[in-house]
Amino acid sequence: MIHEAELRPLQLFGIVLAITSGVIHFYLGYVIGLTPLGVSFIFAGTGFLAGSTAIVTGFRPRIVYLMGIPFTAGQIVLWWVLNRVTFSS
């Protein structure tokens, strides 16, 4: 397990942001409900919290970082796809 002292300030900042984002995504998923958009928010929250946990515990950080980039990009694309009807109206 990586102790807090072993994480660099930028890593700690990223973990705090990811956890905050995860909590916000869970909240939005709860508020939106069991719709495709709501489920995507819950999925995103799970991913952000799982990634943060993996980094803090030292579970293959390089792979977690490499997976986190497309995961986040995929969330942006998914949000756009699920909301494109709103934008085109």
C-alpha positions in Angstrom: 0.0 0.0 0.0 1.3 3.5 -0.9 1.2 5.8 2.1 0.2 9.4 1.7 3.8 10.5 2.2 4.9 8.5 -0.8 2.5 10.2 -3.2 3.7 13.4 -4.8 1.6 16.6 -4.5 0.3 16.3 -8.1 -0.8 12.7 -7.4 -2.6 13.8 -4.2 -4.3 16.6 -6.1 -5.4 14.2 -8.8 -6.7 11.7 -6.3 -8.7 14.5 -4.5 -10.1 15.6 -7.8 -11.0 12.1 -8.9 -12.7 11.3 -5.6 -14.6 14.6 -5.8 -15.6 13.9 -9.3 -16.7 10.4 -8.4 -18.9 11.6 -5.6 -20.5 14.3 -7.8 -21.1 11.7 -10.5 -22.8 9.3 -8.0 -25.0 12.2 -6.8 -26.0 13.2 -10.4 -26.7 9.5 -11.2 -28.9 9.3 -8.2 -30.8 12.5 -9.0 -31.2 11.6 -12.7 -32.3 8.1 -11.9 -32.2 4.8 -13.8 -32.0 6.3 -17.3 -29.1 5.8 -19.7 -27.6 9.1 -18.6 -28.1 8.4 -14.9 -26.5 5.0 -15.3 -23.5 6.5 -17.2 -23.0 8.9 -14.3 -23.0 6.0 -11.8 -20.6 4.1 -14.0 -18.3 7.1 -14.2 -18.4 7.6 -10.4 -17.5 4.0 -9.9 -14.6 4.3 -12.3 -13.2 7.4 -10.7 -13.4 5.9 -7.2 -12.0 2.6 -8.3 -9.1 4.3 -10.0 -8.4 6.4 -7.0 -8.4 3.4 -4.8 -6.1 1.5 -7.1 -3.6 4.4 -7.1 -3.7 4.8 -3.3 -3.2 1.0 -2.8 -0.4 0.9 -5.3 -2.2 -1.5 -7.7 -0.3 -1.2 -11.0 -0.3 2.6 -11.2 1.1 2.8 -14.7 -1.8 0.7 -16.1 -4.3 2.7 -14.0 -3.0 5.9 -15.4 -3.1 4.5 -19.0 -6.6 3.3 -18.5 -7.8 6.5 -16.9 -7.2 8.6 -19.9 -9.4 6.7 -22.3 -12.0 6.1 -19.6 -12.3 9.9 -19.0 -12.4 10.6 -22.7 -15.0 7.9 -23.2 -17.2 9.5 -20.5 -17.0 12.8 -22.4 -18.0 11.1 -25.7 -20.8 9.2 -24.0 -22.2 12.4 -22.4 -22.2 14.1 -25.8 -23.9 11.1 -27.5 -26.6 10.9 -24.8 -27.2 14.7 -25.0 -26.9 15.4 -28.7 -30.7 15.5 -29.1 -30.8 18.3 -26.6 -28.1 20.2 -28.5 -29.7 19.7 -31.9 -33.1 21.1 -30.8 
